[in-house]
Amino acid sequence: NNGSTTSAAISWDGGTPAYDGNTSGTYKFTGTLILPNGVYNPNSYNATVNVIVGTPLLTVTSVNSLNNIEVSMGTSLSQVGLLDTVIISLNNGSTTSAAISWDGGTPAYDGNTSGTYKFTGMLTLPSGVSNPDNYTATVNVIVSTTNITEGDIFDYVITGTHLTIPTRTVTISYNPDDVQLIDLFGLTTALDTMTSGPIPGTNITINQNTAGTIKFTVNLPISSETSWSGVLNSIKFKAKVSHPSISYTVQ
């Protein structure tokens, strides 16, 4: 009351309602003043403060496992059917869903080459959920020849994407006990089975045609600062066994 200030210790109560750090809400605490000597409090002033407990921080603790996806050879990436969302578990025991942004597969997905491609997906989380341990979604896409059975004649399609060099070399590897070569260029009616040399009427030259290996070069209509995507060749085989395995590389 003389215009000066001083400090007083505080003895706090337990809050109203009683404080619970595990329950969000506002808790009002009231403190009784412990005054210095010679200072009195006839009006029973006290200190007050609000403690606000926010919504608990939610974090990802696990991501649901996804079943393998098996597709037939020739299936494009857009046809694989990768999931848009995945179920995730949180540290409060609940579950929710998160959107997925998939990579291109490891190795890079090629629907015309049989094998297993592992896809990894970054999670886009709901508001209020964090991912400090950087969990991701994963799924295996298996390109198989399950649609090909013994005796079937089928086309093995070789494609290229965003190619910028006009001349490319393609090598096809196969097990001659699994398949029989029928035609080196199945896009025409003529049967081409030469061991080397150009295929008439095409932009393809056979460099090697031996049991288990076919190697050819292809000249593409690529000019400066352009790229090319499309079918490089379609080779016709006859299956000697069910589910034969064939692969190729483009260099």
HELIX and SHEET records of a PDB file:
HELIX    1   1 LEU A   77  GLN A   79  5                                   3    
SHEET    1   A 3 ALA A   9  TRP A  12  0                                        
SHEET    2   A 3 GLY A  25  ILE A  34 -1                                        
SHEET    3   A 3 ASN A  46  VAL A  53 -1                                        
SHEET    1   B 7 ILE A  69  SER A  72  0                                        
SHEET    2   B 7 ALA A 137  SER A 144  1                                        
SHEET    3   B 7 GLY A 115  THR A 124 -1                                        
SHEET    4   B 7 THR A  95  TRP A 102 -1                                        
SHEET    5   B 7 THR A  85  LEU A  90 -1                                        
SHEET    6   B 7 LEU A  58  VAL A  63 -1                                        
SHEET    7   B 7 VAL A 129  SER A 130  1                                        
SHEET    1   C 3 ILE A 153  LEU A 163  0                                        
SHEET    2   C 3 TRP A 228  ALA A 239 -1                                        
SHEET    3   C 3 VAL A 179  ASP A 183 -1                                        
SHEET    1   D 5 GLY A 197  PRO A 198  0                                        
SHEET    2   D 5 ILE A 204  THR A 210 -1                                        
SHEET    3   D 5 THR A 213  ASN A 219 -1                                        
SHEET    4   D 5 THR A 167  TYR A 174 -1                                        
SHEET    5   D 5 ILE A 246  VAL A 250 -1                                        
END                                                                             
